[in-house]
Amino acid sequence: MDIYALTDNMILSKMGETIRIQRLERNISQKELAISAGVSISSVAALERGESVSLKTLIPLLRTLGILHMLSDFFKEPEISPIAYAKYLDSQKTRKRASATKNNNDKAESEW
């Protein structure tokens, strides 16, 4: 399914359907889910009907159902290309020894 081809309402409806299916597979009532997640029953019902709810409502529901991993794409670390990594390593090189001190007073004066 191409998620970009779906309207916002279609996405909300699909999310609500997924929550409802997950809840029913666990044999949990809307009331039990709401109490366990610490949200209102009306929020659970609204979500399952495909209505908009806040993320502060969605996250505890996903956590309670054990499907919080569905949000894992939001937490992926960006991958760095090998070339960018090599450049990063080059910029982090530390000096291995100090350079000799240069003292202008020690220079022999020119014969000129």
C-alpha positions in Angstrom: 0.0 0.0 0.0 1.3 3.4 -1.0 0.7 5.5 2.2 1.3 8.7 0.2 -1.7 8.0 -2.0 -4.0 7.9 1.1 -5.8 11.0 2.4 -5.3 12.0 6.0 -8.7 10.7 6.9 -7.9 7.3 5.3 -4.7 7.1 7.3 -6.6 7.9 10.5 -9.2 5.3 9.7 -6.4 2.7 9.0 -4.7 3.6 12.3 -8.0 3.2 14.2 -8.7 -0.1 12.6 -5.2 -1.3 13.6 -5.7 -0.3 17.2 -9.2 -2.0 17.3 -7.7 -5.2 15.8 -4.8 -5.2 18.2 -7.2 -4.6 21.2 -9.6 -7.4 20.1 -6.7 -9.8 19.5 -5.8 -9.3 23.2 -9.5 -9.6 24.2 -9.4 -6.2 25.9 -12.5 -4.0 26.1 -12.2 -0.3 25.2 -12.8 0.5 28.9 -10.0 -1.8 30.0 -7.6 -0.3 27.4 -8.5 3.2 28.4 -7.9 2.5 32.1 -4.6 0.7 31.5 -3.4 3.5 29.2 -4.6 6.3 31.4 -6.8 7.9 28.7 -10.5 8.4 28.4 -12.8 5.7 26.9 -14.1 8.3 24.5 -10.6 8.8 23.2 -10.2 5.1 22.5 -13.6 5.0 20.8 -12.7 8.1 18.7 -9.4 6.7 17.6 -11.0 3.4 16.6 -13.6 5.3 14.6 -10.8 7.0 12.7 -11.1 10.3 14.4 -8.1 12.5 15.3 -6.6 12.1 18.7 -3.5 13.7 20.2 -0.1 11.9 20.2 -0.3 12.1 24.0 -3.3 9.8 23.7 -1.9 7.6 21.0 1.5 6.8 22.6 0.1 5.3 25.9 -2.4 3.2 23.9 0.4 1.8 21.7 2.5 1.2 24.7 -0.3 -0.6 26.6 -1.0 -2.8 23.5 2.7 -3.6 23.2 2.9 -2.1 19.7 4.9 1.1 20.5 7.5 -0.3 18.1 5.3 1.0 15.3 6.8 4.4 15.9 10.4 3.2 15.7 11.1 4.9 12.3 11.0 8.2 14.1 14.0 7.1 16.2 16.3 5.8 13.5 19.7 7.4 13.6 20.8 8.9 10.3 23.3 6.7 8.5 26.6 8.4 7.6 28.2 7.6 4.2 31.7 6.1 4.2 33.2 9.2 2.6 31.6 11.5 5.2 32.9 9.2 8.0 36.4 9.2 6.6 36.3 13.0 6.5 35.1 13.1 10.0 38.0 10.8 11.2 40.5 13.0 9.4 39.2 16.1 11.2 39.5 14.3 14.5 43.2 13.3 14.2 45.2 14.4 17.2 48.8 15.4 17.1 51.2 12.7 18.1 54.1 15.0 19.2 54.8 18.6 19.8 56.7 20.5 17.2 60.1 21.9 18.1 60.1 25.4 19.6 61.3 28.1 17.3 63.3 30.7 19.0 64.4 33.7 16.9 67.1 34.7 19.4 69.1 31.5 18.7 69.6 32.2 15.1 73.1 33.2 14.1 73.3 36.7 12.7 73.9 37.0 9.1 77.4 38.0 7.9 76.0 40.6 5.6 
